[in-house]
């Protein structure tokens, strides 16, 4: 009759490596699309002329920075 916390709350179960990969790819893809759309909207509001190629390139750079930041912070949190 008595359930453990893990049994009562499936959200506390560990995520498989495959699902972690799916989550990471989805997160990066959505982030890249949002960054590209934001670049196309925000930079022209500040007087910068932005082509599609430039917006994709800028977004790719910021996505790479974000990935590196996320990885470094995750490793730091795992260490401490």
N, C-alpha and C positions, 0 to 999 in steps of 0.2 A: 504494500500500500504506500509506503514511503518512497518517494523518488529522490534521487540525488539532484543537485542543482543543474548539473550537466544534462541529465535526462529530461528534466522539466523545461529546460530552455535550450532548444536546438541551436540557437544563435551562438552559444558558447562552444559549440563543436569546432574542431580545427578545420580549416579550409584546406582542400587538397592542393597539391602543386599545380595541377592543371587549371583549377578554378582560380588560383592566385594569378596565373599567367593570363587567363581570360580577363580577370578584373584589371590587371595592369595595362593590357593592350587597350581595353575599352576606355580606361581612364585617360590614357595618353591620346587616343584618337579623339575623344570628346573634347579634351583640353585643347588639342591642336585646332579643331574646327572652331571652337569658341574664340581662341586667340586670333585666328585668321579673320573671323567676322569682326571682332573688336578692332583689329588693326585697320580694316577697311572703313570702319565707321569713325574711330577716334582720331586717327592721324589727320584726315582731311579737316576735321573740326579745328585742328591746330595749325592749319595752313600748309600741311605737307601733301604733296601729290603722291598718291599711292597706286601703283599698277597691281594687277592680280599677282604677277610674278614677285614683286617686291613684298606684298602682303604674305605670300606663302613662305618666302625666304625669311622674313622677320619672325614670323610665327614659328618656323622650324628652329630658329636660333633660341628663342625663348622656351620652346618645348624641351630642347636639349638641356638648357640650364635648369629647368624645372625637374627634369629626370635626374640629373646629377645631384641636385639639392635633396630630392626625396630619398635617393639611395643613400647618401651620406648621413642624413638624419636618421633613417631607419637603422643603419649599421650602428650609429652612436647609441640609439635607444636600446638596441639589442645588447650592446656591450655593458651598459650600466643598469 
